[in-house]
Amino acid sequence: MYAAGHGIKSWRAPRAGGHPARQALVVAGAVVAISLGLAVAAHGGTTPAYTTVVVEPGDTLWGIAAEHYPADDVRARVQDIEQANGLRGPSIEVGQSLRLPG
C-alpha cells in the first residue's frame, strides 16, 4: 500500500452509499416528496375548484349557498363561502365577486 501524506488522498473507493448524513437527507427528502404527492392526490389536485358569482340586489349568502348547493347543509356552505372569501360575517354588497368552493 502507498503512503498518503498531507493533501494526498487515498486511492481507495469511498464506502458504498456515501456519508450517513447524506443518506438521511435523501431518505427524508423522499418521505416529504411522497407525503406531498399523497396529500395532493387526496385533495383531487393542486388547487381547489372555484366558481365565481357576482352579488345581485337582494342576494344573501344563505340564498347563494342554497341555490348553488341544494343537496348540502346550507349553514356549512355559508361558512365555506365566508372562509373562501375572507369574510368576517354574512354581510355582502351588490357587485361584489364571491368565490364559491367546488
C-alpha positions as CSV (number, residue, x, y, z in Angstrom):
1,M,0.0,0.0,0.0
2,Y,1.2,3.5,-0.7
3,A,1.7,6.1,2.0
4,A,-0.7,9.1,1.9
5,G,0.6,12.3,3.4
6,H,-1.0,15.6,4.0
7,G,-3.1,16.7,1.0
8,I,-2.8,13.4,-0.7
9,K,-5.9,11.3,-0.9
10,S,-6.0,7.6,-0.8
11,W,-6.9,5.7,-3.9
12,R,-9.4,3.7,-2.0
13,A,-13.0,3.9,-3.3
14,P,-15.5,5.7,-0.9
15,R,-17.8,3.5,1.1
16,A,-20.9,2.3,-0.7
17,G,-23.8,4.6,-0.1
18,G,-21.7,7.6,0.9
19,H,-21.9,9.7,4.1
20,P,-24.6,8.7,6.6
21,A,-25.9,12.3,6.9
22,R,-26.3,12.4,3.1
23,Q,-28.2,9.1,3.3
24,A,-30.5,10.5,5.9
25,L,-31.2,13.6,3.8
26,V,-32.1,11.5,0.8
27,V,-34.5,9.4,2.8
28,A,-36.1,12.5,4.4
29,G,-36.5,14.1,1.0
30,A,-38.1,11.0,-0.4
31,V,-40.5,10.8,2.6
32,V,-41.5,14.5,2.1
33,A,-42.0,14.1,-1.6
34,I,-44.2,11.0,-1.2
35,S,-46.2,12.7,1.5
36,L,-46.9,15.8,-0.6
37,G,-47.8,13.6,-3.6
38,L,-50.3,11.7,-1.5
39,A,-51.8,14.9,0.0
40,V,-52.3,16.4,-3.4
41,A,-53.9,13.2,-4.7
42,A,-56.2,13.0,-1.7
43,H,-57.4,16.5,-2.4
44,G,-58.0,15.8,-6.0
45,G,-55.5,18.2,-7.5
46,T,-53.2,21.1,-6.6
47,T,-55.8,23.8,-6.4
48,P,-59.5,23.7,-5.3
49,A,-62.0,24.4,-8.0
50,Y,-64.0,27.7,-7.5
51,T,-66.9,29.2,-9.2
52,T,-67.2,33.0,-9.2
53,V,-70.6,34.8,-8.8
54,V,-71.4,38.5,-8.7
55,V,-73.8,39.6,-5.9
56,E,-77.0,40.9,-7.3
57,P,-79.6,43.1,-5.5
58,G,-81.5,41.1,-2.9
59,D,-78.8,38.3,-2.7
60,T,-77.7,36.9,0.6
61,L,-75.0,34.4,1.4
62,W,-77.8,32.0,2.6
63,G,-79.6,32.3,-0.7
64,I,-76.5,31.9,-2.8
65,A,-75.5,28.8,-0.8
66,A,-78.9,27.3,-1.1
67,E,-79.0,28.0,-4.9
68,H,-75.6,26.6,-5.7
69,Y,-75.5,23.7,-3.2
70,P,-79.1,22.4,-3.0
71,A,-78.1,19.0,-1.6
72,D,-75.8,20.3,1.1
73,D,-76.2,21.8,4.6
74,V,-76.6,25.5,3.8
75,R,-75.1,26.6,7.2
76,A,-71.9,24.7,6.4
77,R,-71.7,26.1,2.8
78,V,-72.3,29.7,4.1
79,Q,-69.2,29.2,6.3
80,D,-67.3,27.7,3.4
81,I,-68.1,30.8,1.3
82,E,-67.2,33.2,4.1
83,Q,-63.8,31.4,4.6
84,A,-63.0,31.2,0.8
85,N,-63.6,35.0,0.5
86,G,-62.1,36.1,3.8
87,L,-65.4,37.4,5.1
88,R,-65.9,38.0,8.8
89,G,-69.6,37.6,8.6
90,P,-72.6,37.2,6.2
91,S,-72.5,40.8,5.0
92,I,-72.1,41.1,1.2
93,E,-72.5,44.0,-1.2
94,V,-74.1,44.3,-4.6
95,G,-71.5,44.0,-7.3
96,Q,-69.1,42.0,-5.0
97,S,-67.5,39.0,-6.6
98,L,-67.6,35.8,-4.5
99,R,-65.6,32.6,-4.9
100,L,-67.7,29.6,-4.3
101,P,-65.7,26.4,-3.4
102,G,-66.4,23.4,-5.5
